[in-house]
Amino acid sequence: MNQIVNKFPEIPSQCATILDILRDRSCNIPHKQALTLLEDRETQELTLTSDELENFCTINSLANLIERKTTILMQY
């Protein structure tokens, strides 16, 4: 049985959501590993730092917003 170890630093009290935590970490420890995706539960496929993860989420959200707005415009 694998033991799970919590390696997360203390979460600041002003962080109410996961997004708040990501933003806080992006500002305070931008180059520290935040997320690792595994290809087959073992092989590391992709690792993102806190800063890269926030940028990815922001860019992805913006792309989704643009896609939704252009879809609405094209329906008219």
C-alpha positions in Angstrom: 0.0 0.0 0.0 1.4 3.4 -1.0 1.6 6.1 1.7 0.2 9.5 0.7 2.3 12.4 2.0 0.9 15.9 2.1 3.6 18.1 0.6 1.4 21.2 0.3 2.6 24.4 2.1 0.2 26.1 4.5 -2.8 27.5 2.7 -3.1 31.3 3.5 -6.4 32.2 5.3 -7.4 34.7 2.5 -7.6 31.8 0.0 -11.2 30.6 -0.2 -11.1 28.6 -3.5 -8.6 26.5 -5.5 -8.2 29.5 -7.9 -7.3 31.7 -4.9 -4.6 29.1 -3.9 -3.3 28.9 -7.5 -3.1 32.7 -7.7 -1.3 33.0 -4.4 1.2 30.3 -5.3 1.7 31.9 -8.7 2.7 35.1 -7.0 4.7 33.7 -4.2 6.3 30.6 -5.6 5.9 30.9 -9.4 8.6 28.4 -10.4 7.7 25.6 -8.0 6.1 22.5 -9.4 2.3 22.7 -9.1 0.9 19.9 -11.2 2.2 16.7 -12.8 0.1 14.8 -15.3 0.9 11.1 -15.6 0.5 9.2 -18.9 -0.2 5.7 -17.4 -0.2 6.3 -13.6 3.6 6.1 -13.7 5.2 7.9 -16.6 5.5 11.6 -16.2 3.8 13.3 -19.2 3.7 17.0 -18.3 4.7 19.1 -15.3 3.5 22.7 -14.8 4.8 25.3 -12.3 2.3 27.4 -10.4 2.9 30.3 -12.8 2.5 28.1 -15.9 -0.7 26.5 -14.6 -2.3 29.9 -13.9 -1.3 31.2 -17.3 -2.7 28.0 -18.9 -6.0 28.4 -17.1 -6.2 32.1 -18.0 -5.5 31.4 -21.7 -7.8 28.5 -21.8 -10.6 30.5 -20.1 -10.1 33.3 -22.6 -10.1 30.9 -25.5 -13.4 29.4 -24.3 -15.0 32.8 -23.9 -14.0 33.9 -27.4 -15.3 30.6 -28.8 -18.6 31.1 -27.0 -19.0 34.7 -28.2 -18.1 33.9 -31.8 -20.6 31.0 -31.8 -23.3 33.3 -30.5 -22.5 35.9 -33.2 -22.4 33.3 -36.0 -25.9 32.1 -35.0 -27.4 35.5 -36.0 
